[in-house]
Amino acid sequence: MQQKLEMGQMVDEDKKWTITFARELKKEGIIAAPMVAVTVLQYLLQLVSMIMVGHLDQLSLSSVAIAISLTNVTGFSLLQSGLAGGLETLCGQAFGAEQYQKLGTYTCTAMISLLLVCPPVCLLWIFMDKFLPLVGQDPLISLQARKYSMWLIPALFGASIIKPLTRYFQSQSLIFPMLLSSFAILLFHISASWALVYKLGFGSKGSAIAFSLSTWLYVVMLGSHVMYSSVFEKTRITISKDSILHVGEFFRLAIPSAVMVCLKWWSCELLILLSGLLPNPKLETSVLSICLTISTLHFTLSYGFGAAASTRVSNELGAGNPQAARVAVQAAVFLSVTEAIIVSTTLFCCRYVLGSAFSSETQVADYVAVMTPLICLSVFMDSLQAVLSGVARGSGWQHLGAYVNLGAFYLVGLPVAMVLGFPVHLRGKGLWIGIVVGSVVQSTLLGCITYSTNWTKQVHNSILDHINQFILHELT
């Protein structure tokens, strides 16, 4: 009799877990689906720029590919996926704890902090043509890359406002306004790029000008919505003394968040630079840049699921619900694996036409077809690590993710890539295999950390942080 009761309890618990899991899938799906669309639409701005320029000539494609890669890794991805990631912990947990006024304060703090980062980044872009030849890049490609980067400087300052705003919307699960704005901006960017590159004869720099115009139009659209919509009445963004006081707290989370995300992208960009040392550098650089562009485009998909995981985990931790946070992680991993299988299968089936979308040259398209199976493998690993990184940002342990990425890519991935690319003579294929190996190590370690996390203790730490912040606020 007791055995039957125990079995009945186990069945009831399984049924309860299934219902909870299904509800969590729905909650994350409601956030993830539009967030995926938003991140894809935002990334398509750069993809459109590259495609527009790619049909001019190989020099334009190579130089713009280098410029986009370097401006991403030193600027845009540093702000978007990196430093702004600290806001996911602060805003997400504050919203879960119903401390709504802090969302506006933290967002303003992030804007101020990111604007402070922009000037040194601009200096790096201005002298891009000086340091690229030092690492083996063709001087002509370096000069063209520098010219393109100069026209992206206005977009960098716009991104300093946009990236905190997107986290502000995301933490409140208000994705639909961003979706509509992103779609409108993409349509504008396509038209502006085509007109500036081809009709007005600006060439490659025309796409950079269009990107800067599109970024600031996005700032105006989202900023107007925040200022005038009644939805943000409780969380309105205002400039105050508290915004300045929280800069240190923001950077405490933002710097390891940036390191966690950017270490991988820096390793990828380093391989792009190393490809310039291979035989036929224009071909190798173009193909690896296309592979990285495809991988990054997919990452915008998986990043949407990671954003959903970060939002749900941080909200539940802030609300003091450890079991709900655990289920949120499980649901996010399930969604990411499903997405990875679908995308990998689609890419593999389209491998013979994939390269043609980026270049009119048959040699480039054929090389991309050879690289596609490796891209499919990296896609799967990226899906896992995007969600696990989202969990890290929502939980506030970005520092652990930073150590993981440092070991995975700089102690394992890059050495493997250099050995396979140069001594073993696998060239670009060997370099990309190294990135895949690093991704496998990264996802494995992040998975182990997430699996062993004590969510009850994590909730306790979150509550203590809010108490300490309250005491500090009262004292100041």
C-alpha positions in Angstrom: 0.0 0.0 0.0 2.8 2.4 0.9 4.6 1.5 -2.3 1.5 2.4 -4.3 1.2 5.7 -2.5 4.9 6.5 -3.2 4.4 5.6 -6.9 1.3 7.8 -7.0 3.2 10.7 -5.5 6.0 10.2 -8.0 3.4 10.3 -10.9 1.8 13.4 -9.4 5.2 15.1 -9.2 6.1 14.2 -12.7 2.8 15.5 -13.9 3.3 18.7 -12.0 6.7 19.1 -13.4 5.5 18.5 -16.9 2.8 21.2 -16.5 5.3 23.6 -15.0 7.8 22.9 -17.8 5.1 23.4 -20.5 4.1 26.8 -18.9 7.7 27.8 -18.8 8.2 26.9 -22.5 5.3 29.1 -23.3 6.6 32.0 -21.3 10.1 31.7 -22.8 8.6 31.2 -26.3 6.6 34.5 -26.0 9.9 36.3 -25.2 12.2 34.3 -27.4 10.3 34.3 -30.7 10.0 38.1 -31.1 13.5 38.6 -29.5 14.9 36.2 -32.2 13.2 38.3 -34.8 14.6 41.5 -33.3 18.2 40.3 -33.1 18.0 38.9 -36.6 16.6 42.1 -38.0 19.3 44.1 -36.2 22.1 41.9 -37.5 20.7 42.0 -41.0 21.7 45.6 -41.2 25.3 44.6 -41.3 24.6 41.6 -43.5 22.9 43.8 -46.0 25.9 46.2 -46.0 28.2 43.3 -46.7 26.1 41.8 -49.5 25.7 45.2 -51.1 29.5 45.7 -51.2 30.2 42.1 -52.0 28.9 42.5 -55.5 31.3 45.4 -56.3 34.7 43.6 -56.3 36.9 41.3 -54.2 38.9 44.2 -52.8 35.7 45.9 -51.5 34.4 42.6 -50.0 37.7 41.8 -48.3 38.2 45.3 -46.9 34.6 45.7 -45.7 34.7 42.2 -44.2 37.8 43.1 -42.2 36.2 46.5 -41.2 32.9 44.9 -40.1 34.7 42.2 -38.1 37.0 44.6 -36.3 34.3 47.2 -35.6 32.1 44.4 -34.3 34.7 43.0 -32.0 36.1 46.3 -30.7 32.9 48.3 -30.7 29.4 47.0 -31.5 29.6 43.5 -30.0 31.6 45.0 -27.1 28.7 47.3 -26.3 25.8 45.0 -27.3 26.6 41.5 -26.2 29.4 42.5 -23.8 29.2 45.5 -21.5 25.4 45.9 -21.9 25.0 42.3 -20.6 25.6 43.7 -17.1 22.2 45.4 -17.4 20.5 42.0 -17.8 21.4 41.1 -14.2 20.6 44.5 -12.7 17.3 45.2 -14.6 16.1 41.6 -14.7 16.4 41.0 -11.0 15.1 44.5 -10.1 12.0 43.9 -12.2 11.5 40.5 -10.6 11.8 42.1 -7.1 9.3 44.8 -8.2 11.8 47.6 -7.7 10.6 49.2 -10.9 12.2 52.6 -10.4 15.7 51.0 -10.5 15.2 49.9 -14.2 15.2 53.5 -15.4 18.2 54.4 -13.1 20.2 51.4 -14.2 19.5 52.0 -17.9 20.6 55.6 -17.7 23.7 54.4 -15.9 24.5 52.0 -18.7 24.1 54.7 -21.3 26.5 57.0 -19.5 29.0 54.1 -19.1 28.9 53.0 -22.7 29.3 56.6 -24.0 32.5 56.8 -21.9 33.8 53.8 -23.7 33.3 55.2 -27.2 36.2 57.7 -27.5 39.0 55.2 -27.1 37.3 52.8 -29.5 37.1 55.6 -32.0 40.8 56.2 -31.8 41.4 52.5 -32.6 39.2 52.8 -35.7 40.9 56.0 -36.9 44.3 54.3 -36.9 43.2 50.9 -38.2 45.3 51.3 -41.4 48.4 51.6 -39.2 48.2 48.5 -37.2 46.5 46.1 -39.6 49.7 45.8 -41.8 51.7 45.0 -38.7 49.8 41.8 -38.4 50.3 40.8 -42.0 47.2 42.4 -43.7 47.5 43.9 -47.2 48.1 47.7 -47.0 45.4 48.4 -49.6 42.8 46.3 -47.8 43.8 48.0 -44.5 43.3 51.5 -46.0 39.9 50.7 -47.4 38.9 49.1 -44.1 39.9 52.2 -42.2 37.8 54.4 -44.5 34.8 52.2 -44.0 35.3 52.2 -40.2 35.5 56.0 -40.0 31.9 56.3 -41.4 30.7 53.9 -38.7 31.8 56.1 -35.8 28.4 57.9 -35.6 26.7 54.5 -35.4 29.0 53.6 -32.4 27.6 56.4 -30.3 24.1 55.6 -31.4 24.7 52.0 -30.3 25.7 53.2 -26.8 22.1 54.3 -26.4 20.4 51.5 -28.3 22.0 48.6 -26.5 20.9 49.7 -23.0 17.4 50.5 -24.4 17.0 47.0 -25.8 18.0 45.5 -22.4 15.5 47.8 -20.7 12.7 46.6 -23.0 13.9 42.9 -22.7 13.9 42.9 -18.9 10.3 43.9 -18.9 9.4 41.3 -21.6 8.3 44.2 -23.9 9.7 43.0 -27.2 7.0 43.9 -29.7 7.9 47.6 -29.9 11.5 46.6 -30.7 10.2 44.2 -33.3 8.2 46.8 -35.2 11.0 49.4 -35.0 13.7 46.9 -36.2 11.6 45.9 -39.2 11.1 49.5 -40.2 14.8 50.2 -39.8 15.8 47.3 -42.0 13.5 48.4 -44.8 15.0 51.9 -44.5 18.6 50.5 -44.5 18.1 48.4 -47.6 16.8 51.4 -49.5 19.4 53.8 -48.2 22.3 51.3 -48.8 21.2 50.6 -52.4 20.8 54.3 -53.1 24.1 55.3 -51.6 26.2 52.4 -52.9 24.9 52.1 -56.4 22.8 55.1 -57.4 24.8 57.9 -55.8 28.1 56.2 -56.4 29.5 56.3 -52.9 30.8 52.8 -53.2 31.6 50.8 -50.1 31.5 53.8 -47.7 27.8 54.3 -48.8 26.8 51.2 -46.8 28.6 52.5 -43.7 26.8 55.9 -44.0 23.5 54.0 -44.4 24.3 52.0 -41.3 24.9 55.1 -39.2 21.7 56.7 -40.4 19.8 53.6 -39.6 21.2 53.3 -36.1 20.2 56.9 -35.1 16.8 56.5 -36.6 16.4 53.4 -34.4 17.5 55.6 -31.4 14.8 58.1 -32.2 12.0 55.5 -32.6 12.8 53.5 -29.4 13.5 56.7 -27.4 10.2 58.3 -28.4 8.3 55.1 -27.3 10.0 55.2 -23.9 9.3 58.9 -23.4 5.7 58.9 -24.3 4.2 55.4 -23.7 2.2 54.9 -20.5 3.6 51.3 -20.3 6.9 52.7 -18.9 5.3 54.9 -16.3 6.7 53.0 -13.4 10.1 52.4 -15.0 10.7 55.7 -16.7 14.3 56.5 -17.6 15.5 59.7 -15.9 18.9 61.3 -15.4 19.7 61.6 -11.7 22.5 61.4 -9.1 21.8 57.7 -8.6 22.6 57.1 -12.3 26.1 58.4 -11.7 26.5 56.5 -8.4 25.7 53.2 -10.0 28.4 53.4 -12.7 30.8 51.4 -10.5 28.2 48.8 -9.8 27.4 48.5 -13.5 31.0 48.1 -14.5 31.4 45.4 -11.8 29.1 43.2 -13.9 29.6 44.7 -17.3 33.4 44.1 -17.6 33.2 40.3 -16.9 30.1 40.2 -19.1 32.1 41.8 -21.9 35.1 39.5 -21.3 32.8 36.5 -21.3 31.2 37.3 -24.6 34.0 39.0 -26.4 36.8 36.5 -25.7 35.3 34.2 -28.3 34.7 36.9 -30.9 38.2 38.2 -30.4 39.5 34.7 -31.1 37.4 34.5 -34.2 38.6 37.9 -35.4 42.2 36.9 -34.7 41.7 33.9 -37.0 40.4 36.3 -39.7 43.6 38.3 -39.3 45.7 35.1 -39.4 44.0 34.1 -42.6 45.8 37.0 -44.2 49.1 35.1 -43.7 47.9 32.1 -45.6 48.5 31.6 -49.4 45.9 33.5 -51.4 45.0 35.8 -48.5 42.1 37.5 -50.3 40.3 34.2 -50.9 41.0 32.9 -47.4 40.0 36.2 -45.7 36.8 36.5 -47.8 35.7 32.9 -47.1 36.4 32.9 -43.4 34.7 36.3 -43.1 31.6 34.8 -44.8 31.7 31.8 -42.5 32.0 34.1 -39.5 29.1 36.2 -40.9 26.9 33.1 -41.2 27.9 31.9 -37.7 27.1 35.3 -36.3 23.8 35.5 -38.1 22.8 32.2 -36.5 24.1 33.5 -33.1 21.4 36.2 -33.4 18.9 33.4 -33.4 20.3 31.6 -30.4 21.0 34.9 -28.7 17.2 35.4 -28.7 16.8 32.2 -26.7 19.7 33.3 -24.4 17.9 36.6 -23.8 14.7 34.8 -22.9 16.7 32.6 -20.5 18.4 35.6 -19.0 15.1 37.4 -18.5 13.2 34.5 -17.0 16.1 33.4 -14.7 16.8 36.9 -13.5 13.1 37.7 -12.9 12.6 34.5 -10.9 15.8 35.0 -8.9 14.7 38.6 -8.1 11.2 37.3 -7.1 12.8 34.6 -4.8 11.7 31.5 -6.8 14.7 29.1 -7.1 12.6 26.2 -8.5 11.1 28.4 -11.2 14.6 29.6 -12.1 15.8 25.9 -12.5 12.8 25.1 -14.8 13.5 28.2 -16.8 17.1 26.9 -17.5 15.8 23.5 -18.5 13.2 25.0 -20.9 15.8 27.3 -22.5 18.2 24.4 -23.2 15.4 22.4 -24.7 14.5 25.3 -27.1 18.1 25.9 -28.0 18.8 22.3 -29.0 15.6 22.2 -31.1 16.6 25.4 -32.9 20.2 24.2 -33.5 19.0 20.9 -35.1 16.7 22.8 -37.5 19.3 25.5 -38.5 22.1 23.0 -38.9 20.0 20.7 -41.2 18.9 23.7 -43.3 22.5 25.0 -43.7 23.8 21.6 -44.7 21.0 21.2 -47.3 21.8 24.6 -48.8 25.6 24.3 -48.7 26.0 24.6 -52.5 24.2 27.9 -52.9 25.2 29.5 -49.6 28.3 31.2 -50.8 26.6 32.7 -53.8 24.6 35.0 -51.6 27.8 36.7 -50.5 30.0 36.7 -53.6 29.6 36.3 -57.4 32.9 34.5 -57.6 32.7 30.7 -58.1 35.9 30.0 -56.2 34.6 31.7 -53.1 31.2 30.0 -53.3 32.8 26.5 -53.7 35.1 27.1 -50.8 32.1 28.1 -48.6 30.4 24.8 -49.6 33.4 22.9 -48.3 33.3 24.8 -45.0 29.6 24.4 -44.4 29.7 21.0 -42.4 32.0 22.7 -39.9 29.7 25.7 -39.7 26.9 23.3 -38.9 28.8 21.9 -36.0 29.7 25.3 -34.6 26.1 26.3 -35.0 25.0 23.5 -32.6 27.6 24.4 -30.0 26.8 28.1 -30.3 23.2 27.5 -29.5 24.1 25.7 -26.3 26.6 28.3 -25.1 24.3 31.2 -26.0 21.6 30.0 -23.6 24.1 29.0 -20.9 25.7 32.4 -21.2 22.2 34.0 -20.9 21.7 32.0 -17.7 25.1 33.3 -16.4 24.1 36.9 -17.2 20.7 36.5 -15.5 22.3 34.9 -12.4 25.1 37.4 -12.1 28.1 35.0 -12.4 29.6 36.5 -15.5 33.0 36.2 -14.0 32.9 32.4 -14.2 31.9 32.6 -17.8 34.9 34.8 -18.5 37.3 32.2 -17.0 35.6 29.5 -19.1 36.0 31.4 -22.3 39.6 32.3 -21.6 40.5 28.6 -21.1 38.3 27.3 -23.9 39.5 29.5 -26.7 42.9 30.8 -25.7 44.3 27.6 -24.1 42.6 25.2 -26.4 40.9 26.6 -29.5 43.5 29.0 -30.8 46.5 26.7 -30.4 44.6 23.9 -32.2 43.6 26.3 -35.0 47.1 27.6 -35.5 48.6 24.0 -35.6 45.9 22.8 -38.1 46.0 26.0 -40.2 49.7 26.3 -40.7 51.9 23.3 -39.9 49.2 20.8 -41.0 48.4 22.9 -44.0 44.6 22.8 -43.7 44.5 26.5 -44.1 41.2 28.2 -43.5 39.5 24.9 -42.7 42.0 24.1 -40.0 41.6 27.6 -38.5 37.8 27.0 -38.2 38.2 23.6 -36.7 40.1 25.2 -33.9 37.1 27.5 -33.2 34.8 24.5 -33.2 37.0 22.7 -30.6 37.0 25.8 -28.4 33.2 25.9 -28.6 32.9 22.3 -27.5 35.1 22.9 -24.5 33.2 26.2 -23.7 29.7 24.6 -23.8 30.8 21.6 -21.8 32.3 23.7 -19.0 29.3 26.1 -18.9 27.0 23.2 -18.8 28.8 21.7 -15.8 28.6 25.0 -13.9 24.9 25.4 -14.7 24.1 21.9 -13.7 25.9 22.2 -10.3 24.4 25.6 -9.4 22.5 25.8 -6.1 19.5 27.9 -7.1 18.3 28.4 -3.5 21.7 29.9 -2.6 21.6 32.0 -5.8 18.2 33.5 -4.7 19.7 34.2 -1.3 22.6 36.1 -2.9 20.3 38.1 -5.1 18.2 39.2 -2.0 21.4 40.2 -0.2 22.5 42.3 -3.1 19.1 44.2 -3.1 19.4 44.8 0.6 23.0 46.1 0.3 21.9 48.4 -2.5 19.0 49.7 -0.5 21.4 50.4 2.5 23.9 52.1 0.2 21.2 54.3 -1.3 19.9 55.4 2.1 23.4 56.2 3.2 24.1 58.4 0.1 
